[in-house]
Amino acid sequence: MPAGLHNTLILLAHQVVRSLPDPVLGALDAWSLRVARRRALARQQQWQRQKLAKVNGGASAAYHLKPWRD
């Protein structure tokens, strides 16, 4: 995709998002936050699984994180 077209599409998407009503923007922000938290938790769990695998020499351990509390 040529750079000019790419920049135009980004600008258009920015204008569309900014023209949305406040309640819709709030809902999008809340959704984005939930996705970010879920992905961060998945990364943390993956890191801990890898760390436990190194410590246990490859044996799997049944360690489960408790869900985040709001």
C-alpha contacts under 8 A as a table, 3 or more apart, distances in Angstrom:
res1	aa1	res2	aa2	distance
1	M	5	L	6.78
1	M	6	H	6.48
2	P	5	L	5.50
2	P	6	H	6.29
3	A	6	H	5.00
3	A	7	N	6.14
4	G	7	N	5.23
4	G	8	T	6.19
5	L	8	T	5.01
5	L	9	L	6.20
6	H	9	L	5.24
6	H	10	I	6.32
7	N	10	I	5.12
7	N	11	L	6.15
8	T	11	L	5.10
8	T	12	L	6.10
9	L	12	L	5.02
9	L	13	A	6.09
10	I	13	A	5.15
10	I	14	H	6.13
11	L	14	H	5.06
11	L	15	Q	6.25
12	L	15	Q	5.14
12	L	16	V	6.21
13	A	16	V	5.09
13	A	17	V	6.19
14	H	17	V	5.28
14	H	18	R	6.16
15	Q	18	R	5.13
15	Q	19	S	6.15
16	V	19	S	5.21
16	V	20	L	6.69
17	V	20	L	5.49
17	V	25	L	7.75
20	L	24	V	6.37
20	L	25	L	6.45
21	P	24	V	5.49
21	P	25	L	6.40
22	D	25	L	5.01
22	D	26	G	6.06
23	P	26	G	5.00
23	P	27	A	6.21
24	V	27	A	5.04
24	V	28	L	6.18
25	L	28	L	5.02
25	L	29	D	6.09
26	G	29	D	5.05
26	G	30	A	6.16
27	A	30	A	5.09
27	A	31	W	6.15
28	L	31	W	5.07
28	L	32	S	6.06
29	D	32	S	5.04
29	D	33	L	6.16
30	A	33	L	5.11
30	A	34	R	6.28
31	W	34	R	5.14
31	W	35	V	6.25
32	S	35	V	5.15
32	S	36	A	6.12
33	L	36	A	5.05
33	L	37	R	6.13
34	R	37	R	5.18
34	R	38	R	6.10
35	V	38	R	5.09
35	V	39	R	6.11
36	A	39	R	5.19
36	A	40	A	6.06
37	R	40	A	5.04
37	R	41	L	6.10
38	R	41	L	5.15
38	R	42	A	6.20
39	R	42	A	4.98
39	R	43	R	6.15
40	A	43	R	5.08
40	A	44	Q	6.14
41	L	44	Q	5.02
41	L	45	Q	6.10
42	A	45	Q	5.11
42	A	46	Q	6.10
43	R	46	Q	5.10
43	R	47	W	6.10
44	Q	47	W	5.08
44	Q	48	Q	6.17
45	Q	48	Q	5.08
45	Q	49	R	6.13
45	Q	65	L	7.36
46	Q	49	R	5.08
46	Q	50	Q	6.24
47	W	50	Q	5.15
47	W	51	K	6.10
48	Q	51	K	4.91
48	Q	52	L	6.00
49	R	52	L	5.16
49	R	53	A	6.07
49	R	60	S	8.00
50	Q	53	A	5.06
50	Q	54	K	6.36
51	K	54	K	5.24
51	K	55	V	6.31
52	L	55	V	5.00
52	L	56	N	5.88
52	L	58	G	7.97
52	L	60	S	7.36
52	L	61	A	6.95
53	A	56	N	5.25
53	A	57	G	5.80
53	A	58	G	4.59
53	A	59	A	6.06
53	A	60	S	6.23
53	A	61	A	7.81
54	K	57	G	5.23
54	K	58	G	6.21
55	V	58	G	7.70
56	N	59	A	5.27
56	N	60	S	7.33
56	N	61	A	7.97
